[in-house]
Every structure is written in C-alpha cells, then in structure tokens.
C-alpha cells in the first residue's frame, strides 16, 4: 500500500493550476476530488490510502478539529471504562 502523503512530487503529472472560477464551490470540490481520485488510480494508490489521505487533509484544513476528535475519542474510552466498572465516576 502506498502512502499518498509520502509520494515524491516528480511521480505526479502536472495538473492545471487552481484558479478562481465562476463555478459553484461544490462543483469545484467535485472536480478536484475527481482529479485526485483519477491520479491515485493511475498511480496504483489503494482506496484505503486515498480515503485516509483525503480525511487527513480535511482534518488538517479545520483548525482544532484533530484536538476535538481526540477529546471525543478519550471521552468515549472513559465512558466505556465506567460502564465496565473499571473506573469510578465523580
């Protein structure tokens, strides 16, 4: 499995520059996602690596999102420990 975050830049073919367009934002997102998917398929990137890379890019684009997700995960773990009786509640 290849990691798209570690792919050397010279492996990827040149793409058209991202310029402001008159398209609605969701049409531009669809175009860019399709372009990314096509490049990944052309270079043999596994679907799991593509999805992981897309999710990582989304999380990195939202300041504080990673911290929020980590906190939610920790809370879920603590709730599970409480349900199992391995941790008391205050």
PDB file as gemmi writes it, atoms N, CA and C in Angstrom:
CRYST1    1.000    1.000    1.000  90.00  90.00  90.00 P 1                      
ATOM      1  N   UNK A   1       0.845  -1.177   0.000  1.00  0.00           N  
ATOM      2  CA  UNK A   1       0.000   0.000   0.000  1.00  0.00           C  
ATOM      3  C   UNK A   1       0.889   1.238   0.000  1.00  0.00           C  
ATOM      4  N   UNK A   2       0.564   2.165  -0.886  1.00  0.00           N  
ATOM      5  CA  UNK A   2       1.330   3.395  -0.971  1.00  0.00           C  
ATOM      6  C   UNK A   2       0.693   4.460  -0.111  1.00  0.00           C  
ATOM      7  N   UNK A   3       1.524   5.326   0.406  1.00  0.00           N  
ATOM      8  CA  UNK A   3       1.041   6.433   1.217  1.00  0.00           C  
ATOM      9  C   UNK A   3       1.073   7.688   0.353  1.00  0.00           C  
ATOM     10  N   UNK A   4      -0.099   8.270   0.037  1.00  0.00           N  
ATOM     11  CA  UNK A   4      -0.103   9.444  -0.834  1.00  0.00           C  
ATOM     12  C   UNK A   4       0.592  10.643  -0.226  1.00  0.00           C  
ATOM     13  N   UNK A   5       0.717  10.690   1.093  1.00  0.00           N  
ATOM     14  CA  UNK A   5       1.376  11.828   1.735  1.00  0.00           C  
ATOM     15  C   UNK A   5       2.882  11.765   1.561  1.00  0.00           C  
ATOM     16  N   UNK A   6       3.419  10.598   1.236  1.00  0.00           N  
ATOM     17  CA  UNK A   6       4.862  10.448   1.089  1.00  0.00           C  
ATOM     18  C   UNK A   6       5.273  10.249  -0.363  1.00  0.00           C  
ATOM     19  N   UNK A   7       4.362  10.453  -1.302  1.00  0.00           N  
ATOM     20  CA  UNK A   7       4.690  10.265  -2.700  1.00  0.00           C  
ATOM     21  C   UNK A   7       5.556  11.426  -3.169  1.00  0.00           C  
ATOM     22  N   UNK A   8       6.664  11.113  -3.855  1.00  0.00           N  
ATOM     23  CA  UNK A   8       7.500  12.202  -4.365  1.00  0.00           C  
ATOM     24  C   UNK A   8       6.750  13.023  -5.401  1.00  0.00           C  
ATOM     25  N   UNK A   9       7.011  14.311  -5.426  1.00  0.00           N  
ATOM     26  CA  UNK A   9       6.304  15.218  -6.326  1.00  0.00           C  
ATOM     27  C   UNK A   9       6.545  14.857  -7.781  1.00  0.00           C  
ATOM     28  N   UNK A  10       7.725  14.317  -8.120  1.00  0.00           N  
ATOM     29  CA  UNK A  10       8.029  14.035  -9.507  1.00  0.00           C  
ATOM     30  C   UNK A  10       7.215  12.868 -10.069  1.00  0.00           C  
ATOM     31  N   UNK A  11       6.564  12.094  -9.218  1.00  0.00           N  
ATOM     32  CA  UNK A  11       5.744  10.982  -9.679  1.00  0.00           C  
ATOM     33  C   UNK A  11       4.446  11.480 -10.277  1.00  0.00           C  
ATOM     34  N   UNK A  12       3.939  12.576  -9.771  1.00  0.00           N  
ATOM     35  CA  UNK A  12       2.647  13.087 -10.209  1.00  0.00           C  
ATOM     36  C   UNK A  12       2.791  13.939 -11.465  1.00  0.00           C  
ATOM     37  N   UNK A  13       1.872  13.738 -12.435  1.00  0.00           N  
ATOM     38  CA  UNK A  13       1.940  14.575 -13.637  1.00  0.00           C  
ATOM     39  C   UNK A  13       1.501  15.990 -13.305  1.00  0.00           C  
ATOM     40  N   UNK A  14       1.908  16.940 -14.128  1.00  0.00           N  
ATOM     41  CA  UNK A  14       1.475  18.319 -13.872  1.00  0.00           C  
ATOM     42  C   UNK A  14      -0.045  18.408 -13.962  1.00  0.00           C  
ATOM     43  N   UNK A  15      -0.612  19.213 -13.102  1.00  0.00           N  
ATOM     44  CA  UNK A  15      -2.057  19.412 -13.113  1.00  0.00           C  
ATOM     45  C   UNK A  15      -2.337  20.865 -13.405  1.00  0.00           C  
ATOM     46  N   UNK A  16      -3.575  21.112 -13.798  1.00  0.00           N  
ATOM     47  CA  UNK A  16      -3.926  22.503 -14.068  1.00  0.00           C  
ATOM     48  C   UNK A  16      -3.922  23.281 -12.762  1.00  0.00           C  
ATOM     49  N   UNK A  17      -3.466  24.522 -12.785  1.00  0.00           N  
ATOM     50  CA  UNK A  17      -3.415  25.320 -11.558  1.00  0.00           C  
ATOM     51  C   UNK A  17      -4.811  25.572 -11.003  1.00  0.00           C  
ATOM     52  N   UNK A  18      -4.873  25.701  -9.696  1.00  0.00           N  
ATOM     53  CA  UNK A  18      -6.144  26.033  -9.055  1.00  0.00           C  
ATOM     54  C   UNK A  18      -6.314  27.539  -9.130  1.00  0.00           C  
ATOM     55  N   UNK A  19      -7.296  27.946  -9.887  1.00  0.00           N  
ATOM     56  CA  UNK A  19      -7.571  29.364 -10.059  1.00  0.00           C  
ATOM     57  C   UNK A  19      -9.026  29.626  -9.704  1.00  0.00           C  
ATOM     58  N   UNK A  20      -9.315  30.830  -9.290  1.00  0.00           N  
ATOM     59  CA  UNK A  20     -10.719  31.151  -9.010  1.00  0.00           C  
ATOM     60  C   UNK A  20     -11.560  30.912 -10.266  1.00  0.00           C  
ATOM     61  N   UNK A  21     -12.709  30.298 -10.069  1.00  0.00           N  
ATOM     62  CA  UNK A  21     -13.596  30.030 -11.196  1.00  0.00           C  
ATOM     63  C   UNK A  21     -14.968  30.610 -10.891  1.00  0.00           C  
ATOM     64  N   UNK A  22     -15.823  30.547 -11.864  1.00  0.00           N  
ATOM     65  CA  UNK A  22     -17.187  31.024 -11.676  1.00  0.00           C  
ATOM     66  C   UNK A  22     -18.114  29.863 -11.338  1.00  0.00           C  
ATOM     67  N   UNK A  23     -17.561  28.685 -11.145  1.00  0.00           N  
ATOM     68  CA  UNK A  23     -18.360  27.527 -10.768  1.00  0.00           C  
ATOM     69  C   UNK A  23     -18.781  27.644  -9.317  1.00  0.00           C  
ATOM     70  N   UNK A  24     -19.909  27.025  -8.986  1.00  0.00           N  
ATOM     71  CA  UNK A  24     -20.264  26.944  -7.566  1.00  0.00           C  
ATOM     72  C   UNK A  24     -19.185  26.148  -6.824  1.00  0.00           C  
ATOM     73  N   UNK A  25     -18.994  26.441  -5.562  1.00  0.00           N  
ATOM     74  CA  UNK A  25     -17.924  25.802  -4.801  1.00  0.00           C  
ATOM     75  C   UNK A  25     -18.052  24.285  -4.807  1.00  0.00           C  
ATOM     76  N   UNK A  26     -19.271  23.749  -4.739  1.00  0.00           N  
ATOM     77  CA  UNK A  26     -19.427  22.298  -4.686  1.00  0.00           C  
ATOM     78  C   UNK A  26     -19.059  21.643  -6.017  1.00  0.00           C  
ATOM     79  N   UNK A  27     -19.248  22.339  -7.126  1.00  0.00           N  
ATOM     80  CA  UNK A  27     -18.826  21.807  -8.426  1.00  0.00           C  
ATOM     81  C   UNK A  27     -17.305  21.766  -8.497  1.00  0.00           C  
ATOM     82  N   UNK A  28     -16.654  22.782  -7.956  1.00  0.00           N  
ATOM     83  CA  UNK A  28     -15.193  22.809  -7.935  1.00  0.00           C  
ATOM     84  C   UNK A  28     -14.645  21.709  -7.032  1.00  0.00           C  
ATOM     85  N   UNK A  29     -15.281  21.483  -5.892  1.00  0.00           N  
ATOM     86  CA  UNK A  29     -14.865  20.403  -4.993  1.00  0.00           C  
ATOM     87  C   UNK A  29     -14.989  19.058  -5.707  1.00  0.00           C  
ATOM     88  N   UNK A  30     -16.115  18.836  -6.378  1.00  0.00           N  
ATOM     89  CA  UNK A  30     -16.299  17.581  -7.113  1.00  0.00           C  
ATOM     90  C   UNK A  30     -15.231  17.396  -8.180  1.00  0.00           C  
ATOM     91  N   UNK A  31     -14.896  18.472  -8.885  1.00  0.00           N  
ATOM     92  CA  UNK A  31     -13.866  18.390  -9.922  1.00  0.00           C  
ATOM     93  C   UNK A  31     -12.511  18.031  -9.322  1.00  0.00           C  
ATOM     94  N   UNK A  32     -12.155  18.691  -8.225  1.00  0.00           N  
ATOM     95  CA  UNK A  32     -10.864  18.432  -7.594  1.00  0.00           C  
ATOM     96  C   UNK A  32     -10.787  17.035  -6.999  1.00  0.00           C  
ATOM     97  N   UNK A  33     -11.870  16.581  -6.369  1.00  0.00           N  
ATOM     98  CA  UNK A  33     -11.887  15.221  -5.827  1.00  0.00           C  
ATOM     99  C   UNK A  33     -11.782  14.184  -6.940  1.00  0.00           C  
ATOM    100  N   UNK A  34     -12.471  14.423  -8.044  1.00  0.00           N  
ATOM    101  CA  UNK A  34     -12.379  13.504  -9.187  1.00  0.00           C  
ATOM    102  C   UNK A  34     -10.967  13.470  -9.745  1.00  0.00           C  
ATOM    103  N   UNK A  35     -10.350  14.622  -9.823  1.00  0.00           N  
ATOM    104  CA  UNK A  35      -8.979  14.707 -10.323  1.00  0.00           C  
ATOM    105  C   UNK A  35      -8.025  13.958  -9.383  1.00  0.00           C  
ATOM    106  N   UNK A  36      -8.196  14.137  -8.074  1.00  0.00           N  
ATOM    107  CA  UNK A  36      -7.347  13.436  -7.107  1.00  0.00           C  
ATOM    108  C   UNK A  36      -7.560  11.928  -7.205  1.00  0.00           C  
ATOM    109  N   UNK A  37      -8.807  11.495  -7.322  1.00  0.00           N  
ATOM    110  CA  UNK A  37      -9.106  10.065  -7.424  1.00  0.00           C  
ATOM    111  C   UNK A  37      -8.486   9.474  -8.685  1.00  0.00           C  
ATOM    112  N   UNK A  38      -8.598  10.183  -9.796  1.00  0.00           N  
ATOM    113  CA  UNK A  38      -8.015   9.702 -11.054  1.00  0.00           C  
ATOM    114  C   UNK A  38      -6.509   9.546 -10.936  1.00  0.00           C  
ATOM    115  N   UNK A  39      -5.848  10.534 -10.354  1.00  0.00           N  
ATOM    116  CA  UNK A  39      -4.395  10.449 -10.166  1.00  0.00           C  
ATOM    117  C   UNK A  39      -4.018   9.263  -9.282  1.00  0.00           C  
ATOM    118  N   UNK A  40      -4.775   9.042  -8.223  1.00  0.00           N  
ATOM    119  CA  UNK A  40      -4.484   7.924  -7.334  1.00  0.00           C  
ATOM    120  C   UNK A  40      -4.657   6.588  -8.043  1.00  0.00           C  
ATOM    121  N   UNK A  41      -5.711   6.468  -8.839  1.00  0.00           N  
ATOM    122  CA  UNK A  41      -5.928   5.230  -9.596  1.00  0.00           C  
ATOM    123  C   UNK A  41      -4.794   5.016 -10.595  1.00  0.00           C  
ATOM    124  N   UNK A  42      -4.415   6.075 -11.301  1.00  0.00           N  
ATOM    125  CA  UNK A  42      -3.337   5.980 -12.293  1.00  0.00           C  
ATOM    126  C   UNK A  42      -2.017   5.550 -11.668  1.00  0.00           C  
ATOM    127  N   UNK A  43      -1.804   5.892 -10.406  1.00  0.00           N  
ATOM    128  CA  UNK A  43      -0.539   5.582  -9.747  1.00  0.00           C  
ATOM    129  C   UNK A  43      -0.647   4.405  -8.782  1.00  0.00           C  
ATOM    130  N   UNK A  44      -1.773   3.713  -8.826  1.00  0.00           N  
ATOM    131  CA  UNK A  44      -1.912   2.489  -8.050  1.00  0.00           C  
ATOM    132  C   UNK A  44      -2.084   2.683  -6.553  1.00  0.00           C  
ATOM    133  N   UNK A  45      -2.578   3.827  -6.139  1.00  0.00           N  
ATOM    134  CA  UNK A  45      -2.803   4.076  -4.720  1.00  0.00           C  
ATOM    135  C   UNK A  45      -4.045   3.292  -4.291  1.00  0.00           C  
ATOM    136  N   UNK A  46      -3.922   2.527  -3.222  1.00  0.00           N  
ATOM    137  CA  UNK A  46      -5.050   1.750  -2.707  1.00  0.00           C  
ATOM    138  C   UNK A  46      -6.143   2.691  -2.207  1.00  0.00           C  
ATOM    139  N   UNK A  47      -7.397   2.207  -2.269  1.00  0.00           N  
ATOM    140  CA  UNK A  47      -8.532   3.043  -1.867  1.00  0.00           C  
ATOM    141  C   UNK A  47      -8.414   3.475  -0.402  1.00  0.00           C  
ATOM    142  N   UNK A  48      -7.904   2.580   0.452  1.00  0.00           N  
ATOM    143  CA  UNK A  48      -7.760   2.935   1.872  1.00  0.00           C  
ATOM    144  C   UNK A  48      -6.774   4.088   2.056  1.00  0.00           C  
ATOM    145  N   UNK A  49      -5.697   4.070   1.286  1.00  0.00           N  
ATOM    146  CA  UNK A  49      -4.707   5.150   1.372  1.00  0.00           C  
ATOM    147  C   UNK A  49      -5.291   6.458   0.842  1.00  0.00           C  
ATOM    148  N   UNK A  50      -6.075   6.370  -0.237  1.00  0.00           N  
ATOM    149  CA  UNK A  50      -6.719   7.563  -0.793  1.00  0.00           C  
ATOM    150  C   UNK A  50      -7.683   8.167   0.222  1.00  0.00           C  
ATOM    151  N   UNK A  51      -8.529   7.321   0.812  1.00  0.00           N  
ATOM    152  CA  UNK A  51      -9.513   7.807   1.779  1.00  0.00           C  
ATOM    153  C   UNK A  51      -8.820   8.366   3.025  1.00  0.00           C  
ATOM    154  N   UNK A  52      -7.778   7.694   3.462  1.00  0.00           N  
ATOM    155  CA  UNK A  52      -7.028   8.162   4.630  1.00  0.00           C  
ATOM    156  C   UNK A  52      -6.385   9.523   4.341  1.00  0.00           C  
ATOM    157  N   UNK A  53      -5.810   9.666   3.161  1.00  0.00           N  
ATOM    158  CA  UNK A  53      -5.197  10.937   2.783  1.00  0.00           C  
ATOM    159  C   UNK A  53      -6.216  12.056   2.670  1.00  0.00           C  
ATOM    160  N   UNK A  54      -7.386  11.736   2.107  1.00  0.00           N  
ATOM    161  CA  UNK A  54      -8.448  12.744   1.977  1.00  0.00           C  
ATOM    162  C   UNK A  54      -8.936  13.178   3.362  1.00  0.00           C  
ATOM    163  N   UNK A  55      -9.133  12.196   4.258  1.00  0.00           N  
ATOM    164  CA  UNK A  55      -9.592  12.520   5.613  1.00  0.00           C  
ATOM    165  C   UNK A  55      -8.550  13.361   6.352  1.00  0.00           C  
ATOM    166  N   UNK A  56      -7.279  12.984   6.223  1.00  0.00           N  
ATOM    167  CA  UNK A  56      -6.211  13.737   6.884  1.00  0.00           C  
ATOM    168  C   UNK A  56      -6.165  15.170   6.373  1.00  0.00           C  
ATOM    169  N   UNK A  57      -6.334  15.360   5.073  1.00  0.00           N  
ATOM    170  CA  UNK A  57      -6.326  16.713   4.504  1.00  0.00           C  
ATOM    171  C   UNK A  57      -7.509  17.528   5.022  1.00  0.00           C  
ATOM    172  N   UNK A  58      -8.668  16.888   5.142  1.00  0.00           N  
ATOM    173  CA  UNK A  58      -9.861  17.571   5.649  1.00  0.00           C  
ATOM    174  C   UNK A  58      -9.657  18.002   7.097  1.00  0.00           C  
ATOM    175  N   UNK A  59      -9.137  17.090   7.915  1.00  0.00           N  
ATOM    176  CA  UNK A  59      -8.913  17.397   9.333  1.00  0.00           C  
ATOM    177  C   UNK A  59      -7.883  18.514   9.479  1.00  0.00           C  
ATOM    178  N   UNK A  60      -6.820  18.462   8.694  1.00  0.00           N  
ATOM    179  CA  UNK A  60      -5.781  19.486   8.779  1.00  0.00           C  
ATOM    180  C   UNK A  60      -6.296  20.852   8.320  1.00  0.00           C  
ATOM    181  N   UNK A  61      -7.290  20.867   7.453  1.00  0.00           N  
ATOM    182  CA  UNK A  61      -7.826  22.134   6.954  1.00  0.00           C  
ATOM    183  C   UNK A  61      -8.741  22.818   7.962  1.00  0.00           C  
ATOM    184  N   UNK A  62      -9.140  22.095   9.005  1.00  0.00           N  
ATOM    185  CA  UNK A  62     -10.037  22.670  10.020  1.00  0.00           C  
ATOM    186  C   UNK A  62      -9.277  22.815  11.335  1.00  0.00           C  
ATOM    187  N   UNK A  63      -8.844  24.017  11.660  1.00  0.00           N  
ATOM    188  CA  UNK A  63      -8.101  24.222  12.907  1.00  0.00           C  
ATOM    189  C   UNK A  63      -8.911  23.727  14.107  1.00  0.00           C  
ATOM    190  N   UNK A  64      -8.258  22.966  14.960  1.00  0.00           N  
ATOM    191  CA  UNK A  64      -8.883  22.467  16.172  1.00  0.00           C  
ATOM    192  C   UNK A  64      -9.646  21.164  15.989  1.00  0.00           C  
ATOM    193  N   UNK A  65      -9.833  20.719  14.760  1.00  0.00           N  
ATOM    194  CA  UNK A  65     -10.612  19.501  14.509  1.00  0.00           C  
ATOM    195  C   UNK A  65      -9.925  18.272  15.095  1.00  0.00           C  
ATOM    196  N   UNK A  66      -8.612  18.155  14.903  1.00  0.00           N  
ATOM    197  CA  UNK A  66      -7.891  16.987  15.412  1.00  0.00           C  
ATOM    198  C   UNK A  66      -8.004  16.923  16.937  1.00  0.00           C  
ATOM    199  N   UNK A  67      -7.821  18.049  17.616  1.00  0.00           N  
ATOM    200  CA  UNK A  67      -7.940  18.071  19.081  1.00  0.00           C  
ATOM    201  C   UNK A  67      -9.351  17.687  19.524  1.00  0.00           C  
ATOM    202  N   UNK A  68     -10.348  18.200  18.826  1.00  0.00           N  
ATOM    203  CA  UNK A  68     -11.738  17.894  19.161  1.00  0.00           C  
ATOM    204  C   UNK A  68     -12.008  16.388  19.004  1.00  0.00           C  
ATOM    205  N   UNK A  69     -11.540  15.798  17.903  1.00  0.00           N  
ATOM    206  CA  UNK A  69     -11.750  14.366  17.676  1.00  0.00           C  
ATOM    207  C   UNK A  69     -11.034  13.522  18.723  1.00  0.00           C  
ATOM    208  N   UNK A  70      -9.816  13.924  19.085  1.00  0.00           N  
ATOM    209  CA  UNK A  70      -9.073  13.193  20.110  1.00  0.00           C  
ATOM    210  C   UNK A  70      -9.786  13.267  21.455  1.00  0.00           C  
ATOM    211  N   UNK A  71     -10.323  14.436  21.784  1.00  0.00           N  
ATOM    212  CA  UNK A  71     -11.055  14.591  23.043  1.00  0.00           C  
ATOM    213  C   UNK A  71     -12.319  13.721  23.054  1.00  0.00           C  
ATOM    214  N   UNK A  72     -13.044  13.700  21.940  1.00  0.00           N  
ATOM    215  CA  UNK A  72     -14.239  12.869  21.862  1.00  0.00           C  
ATOM    216  C   UNK A  72     -13.896  11.382  22.011  1.00  0.00           C  
ATOM    217  N   UNK A  73     -12.797  10.975  21.391  1.00  0.00           N  
ATOM    218  CA  UNK A  73     -12.358   9.581  21.486  1.00  0.00           C  
ATOM    219  C   UNK A  73     -12.001   9.232  22.934  1.00  0.00           C  
ATOM    220  N   UNK A  74     -11.298  10.124  23.619  1.00  0.00           N  
ATOM    221  CA  UNK A  74     -10.932   9.906  25.012  1.00  0.00           C  
ATOM    222  C   UNK A  74     -12.175   9.811  25.889  1.00  0.00           C  
ATOM    223  N   UNK A  75     -13.132  10.688  25.661  1.00  0.00           N  
ATOM    224  CA  UNK A  75     -14.382  10.636  26.443  1.00  0.00           C  
ATOM    225  C   UNK A  75     -15.109   9.309  26.232  1.00  0.00           C  
ATOM    226  N   UNK A  76     -15.145   8.844  24.989  1.00  0.00           N  
ATOM    227  CA  UNK A  76     -15.783   7.550  24.702  1.00  0.00           C  
ATOM    228  C   UNK A  76     -15.073   6.413  25.435  1.00  0.00           C  
ATOM    229  N   UNK A  77     -13.741   6.462  25.442  1.00  0.00           N  
ATOM    230  CA  UNK A  77     -12.974   5.425  26.146  1.00  0.00           C  
ATOM    231  C   UNK A  77     -13.264   5.459  27.643  1.00  0.00           C  
ATOM    232  N   UNK A  78     -13.320   6.653  28.237  1.00  0.00           N  
ATOM    233  CA  UNK A  78     -13.609   6.778  29.662  1.00  0.00           C  
ATOM    234  C   UNK A  78     -15.021   6.293  29.980  1.00  0.00           C  
ATOM    235  N   UNK A  79     -15.989   6.630  29.133  1.00  0.00           N  
ATOM    236  CA  UNK A  79     -17.362   6.156  29.337  1.00  0.00           C  
ATOM    237  C   UNK A  79     -17.414   4.632  29.294  1.00  0.00           C  
ATOM    238  N   UNK A  80     -16.687   4.035  28.376  1.00  0.00           N  
ATOM    239  CA  UNK A  80     -16.667   2.571  28.272  1.00  0.00           C  
ATOM    240  C   UNK A  80     -16.055   1.947  29.523  1.00  0.00           C  
ATOM    241  N   UNK A  81     -14.969   2.545  30.028  1.00  0.00           N  
ATOM    242  CA  UNK A  81     -14.349   2.035  31.255  1.00  0.00           C  
ATOM    243  C   UNK A  81     -15.319   2.144  32.438  1.00  0.00           C  
ATOM    244  N   UNK A  82     -16.061   3.229  32.492  1.00  0.00           N  
ATOM    245  CA  UNK A  82     -17.052   3.398  33.574  1.00  0.00           C  
ATOM    246  C   UNK A  82     -18.141   2.342  33.477  1.00  0.00           C  
ATOM    247  N   UNK A  83     -18.616   2.071  32.260  1.00  0.00           N  
ATOM    248  CA  UNK A  83     -19.664   1.050  32.072  1.00  0.00           C  
ATOM    249  C   UNK A  83     -19.184  -0.333  32.479  1.00  0.00           C  
ATOM    250  N   UNK A  84     -17.904  -0.592  32.264  1.00  0.00           N  
ATOM    251  CA  UNK A  84     -17.333  -1.888  32.617  1.00  0.00           C  
ATOM    252  C   UNK A  84     -16.956  -1.975  34.097  1.00  0.00           C  
ATOM    253  N   UNK A  85     -17.102  -0.872  34.827  1.00  0.00           N  
ATOM    254  CA  UNK A  85     -16.783  -0.846  36.247  1.00  0.00           C  
ATOM    255  C   UNK A  85     -15.299  -0.754  36.545  1.00  0.00           C  
ATOM    256  N   UNK A  86     -14.518  -0.383  35.547  1.00  0.00           N  
ATOM    257  CA  UNK A  86     -13.062  -0.278  35.744  1.00  0.00           C  
ATOM    258  C   UNK A  86     -12.623   1.117  36.149  1.00  0.00           C  
ATOM    259  N   UNK A  87     -13.593   2.035  36.223  1.00  0.00           N  
ATOM    260  CA  UNK A  87     -13.266   3.403  36.603  1.00  0.00           C  
ATOM    261  C   UNK A  87     -14.480   4.002  37.271  1.00  0.00           C  
ATOM    262  N   UNK A  88     -14.257   4.670  38.361  1.00  0.00           N  
ATOM    263  CA  UNK A  88     -15.367   5.293  39.074  1.00  0.00           C  
ATOM    264  C   UNK A  88     -15.769   6.595  38.412  1.00  0.00           C  
ATOM    265  N   UNK A  89     -16.944   7.062  38.760  1.00  0.00           N  
ATOM    266  CA  UNK A  89     -17.398   8.353  38.231  1.00  0.00           C  
ATOM    267  C   UNK A  89     -17.565   9.333  39.375  1.00  0.00           C  
ATOM    268  N   UNK A  90     -17.304  10.580  39.069  1.00  0.00           N  
ATOM    269  CA  UNK A  90     -17.387  11.604  40.104  1.00  0.00           C  
ATOM    270  C   UNK A  90     -18.659  12.388  39.980  1.00  0.00           C  
TER     271      UNK A  90                                                      
END                                                                             
